Amino acid sequence: MTERRSILSGSTFEEQIGYARAVVDGDWVHASGTTGFDYTTMTISDNVVEQAAQCLRNIEAALTEAECTFADVVRVRYLLPDRTDFEPCRPVLRRAFGEVRPAATMLMCGLADPRMKIEIEVYARRITA
């Protein structure tokens, strides 16, 4: 039987909306759209680059709990309300994915909270021995 389990970050949004930060389904890890909130303090920076870095820390924590890393990511989606915010984030994103080279998409769209400047979603495939 395929393993399926939810990974929670402690974000109040997970409880309010009813979702998990990530879902492990067999070898696949589906990380929800993740914003730049620091879930321990439920605060968010006004700076898009700092938000991108926090998104990646939040995603990395979920991937670690799922027993994989950024090296296992096969797809990433970047969601931003303002397309001009994407370019300043590129160096932070490249540090996480530059060697991995996952399939990637950047979409311009509204996010749930006007303080959110970027949301990142990833799919990873765990390598099992």
Residue pairs with C-beta under 8 A, 6 or more apart in sequence:
2 25
2 26
3 24
3 25
3 26
4 23
4 24
4 25
4 26
5 23
5 24
6 20
6 22
6 23
6 24
7 20
7 21
7 22
7 23
7 24
7 62
7 65
7 66
8 14
8 20
8 21
9 21
9 39
9 58
9 61
9 62
10 39
10 40
11 21
11 37
11 39
11 42
12 42
13 19
13 37
14 20
14 21
19 32
20 32
21 31
21 32
21 34
21 58
21 62
22 29
22 30
22 31
22 32
22 62
22 63
22 65
22 66
23 29
23 30
24 66
24 126
27 125
27 126
27 127
27 128
28 123
28 124
28 125
28 126
29 62
29 63
29 66
29 68
29 72
29 122
29 123
29 124
29 125
29 126
30 123
31 59
31 62
31 63
31 121
31 122
31 123
31 124
32 121
33 77
33 79
33 119
33 120
33 121
34 55
34 58
34 59
34 62
34 119
34 120
34 121
35 44
35 51
35 55
35 58
35 111
35 113
35 116
35 118
35 119
36 44
36 45
36 50
36 51
36 52
36 53
36 54
36 55
36 116
36 117
36 118
37 43
37 44
37 54
37 58
38 44
38 54
39 58
44 51
44 54
44 115
44 116
45 51
45 54
46 115
48 80
48 85
48 88
48 89
48 117
48 118
49 88
49 89
49 92
51 116
51 117
51 118
52 89
52 92
52 93
52 118
52 120
53 92
55 118
55 119
55 120
56 70
56 92
56 93
56 96
56 120
59 120
59 122
60 69
60 70
60 96
63 69
63 70
63 72
63 73
63 122
63 124
66 124
66 126
67 126
68 124
68 125
68 126
68 127
70 96
70 97
70 100
71 99
71 100
72 124
72 125
72 126
72 127
73 97
73 100
73 102
73 122
73 123
73 124
74 102
74 103
74 123
74 124
74 125
75 102
75 103
75 104
75 122
75 123
76 97
76 102
76 103
76 104
76 105
76 120
76 121
76 122
76 123
77 104
77 105
77 106
77 107
77 120
77 121
77 122
78 86
78 89
78 93
78 104
78 105
78 106
78 107
78 118
78 119
78 120
79 106
79 107
79 108
79 109
79 111
79 118
79 119
79 120
79 121
80 86
80 106
80 107
80 108
80 109
80 117
80 118
80 119
81 108
81 109
81 110
81 111
81 116
81 117
82 108
82 117
83 106
83 108
85 117
85 118
86 106
89 118
97 104
102 122
111 117
111 119
